[in-house]
Amino acid sequence: MSMQHILSGFKVLDFTHVLAGPTATRVMAEMGAEIVKVEFPPLGDISRFLPTIVDGRSAYFVQQNRGKKSICVNLKSDEGKALIYDLIKQVDVVIENFSPGVADRLGIGWDQVHALNPRVVMCSISAFGQKGPLASLPGFDYIAQAYAGVTGMIGEPDGAPSLPMLGLGDVNTGVHAAAAIGFALLHRERGGLGQHLDISLLDAYFHCHEINVSLHSLTGRVPTRGGHHHYAVCPLGLFRHGDRYVCIITLDNQWPSLCKAMGRAELGSDERYNSNAKRVERAPEVIALVQSWVDAQASVESIVATLAEHHVPCAPVMSIADVVNTPHMIERGTVRKISDPKLGEVNMPGMPLRFSGFPTNIPLEAAHLGQHNAEVLSSMLGLSPARIEELRAAGVLHANPAT
């Protein structure tokens, strides 16, 4: 289904796989860009085999690759490479997330791409960047997270670090990449040439430190894991009620309101607690005060209702089952239900970028491996059906409808 959107008319040649790169092109597909996903035979993107799989179809792959056209080309053949070179001349963006050096060895590095199409924007996504002492190391999301000092900030102070069970780094890096691509295209449209963008998980992760780095630089302190409570703001943390938790955050302007909500209005101006710095110094006392009030309440819902009435930021800690059934999430399309030929109806995250002049959550489908070989090569390169069949018979093109 063709639908005009903010990136309609822009063409992207996508050599990415798994998550960080596909996130960037997924966001662009949601904004109307034409994404031609280049996969290699015989299996294509390895995420086609990641869970959850129904009837040979990966929900992981579908989530990240809806709205993209798939061509499957043997890039090690001269004819396959010629096809890719011809496509590079036709597109606005080339994006890859191989390990540094692999694109060059495949003949699709920046020098080759720029020579073929000086106006093209090329984005290279990697764990550690294209240059530097760590650049050649293999890496995934959690590897970059560990190097970025992020893993070391998650978990109990006296326990082991913990891993978040979601793709924070890959998705965050993919959105960083999409933003950089958009600005590079803006520069090009204003008369500039193409750019090579070096986007790394390490840089994107480290970018998320809002306090830790400057605190260490200015004080020499080494920030450590805070567990259920933040080390620099108090109260800011998770408070237990029965077998559930509620998150409460109170800055200086909200502290008096929290005290009123707890029925302890006098604490709002108490010299021991009337600034964040003082509360941090007395964190165990403050946390115990709040926890005592939480313990006395009837339910997490009543806690949230009382604090909301007093304009104190708070939230129940929700499971995925809770979230996907929350009316706000459904109404906004933050949780969206898609229909897939093999998966059937399935909930997935919605498009997070919203534009007043364009629709959100446009209907898109994920392609099976090589589904658009003929369409792309005929529409973009003018190849005849007979020539496309010759390339298929010669093993240059591949398809697998089972995926």
Secondary structure, 3 states (H helix, E strand, C coil): CCCCCCCCCCEEEEECCCCHHHHHHHHHHHCCCEEEEEECCCCCCHHHHCCCEECCEEHHHHHHHECEEEEEECCCCHHHHHHHHHHHCCCCEEEECCCCCHHHHHCCCHHHHHHHCCCCEEEEEECCCCCCCCCCCCCCHHHHHHHCCCHHHCCCCCCCCCCCCCCHHHHHHHHHHHHHHHHHHHHHHCCCCCCEEEEEHHHHHHCCCCCHHHHHHHHCCCCCCCCCECCCCCCEEEEEECCEEEEEECCCCCHHHHHHHCCCHHHHHCCCCCCHHHHHHCHHHHHHHHHHHHHCCCCHHHHHHHHHHCCCCEEECCCHHHHCCCHHHHHHCCEEEEEECCCEEEEEECCCCCCCCCCCCCCCCECCECCCHHHHHHHHHCCCHHHHHHHHHCCCECCECCC
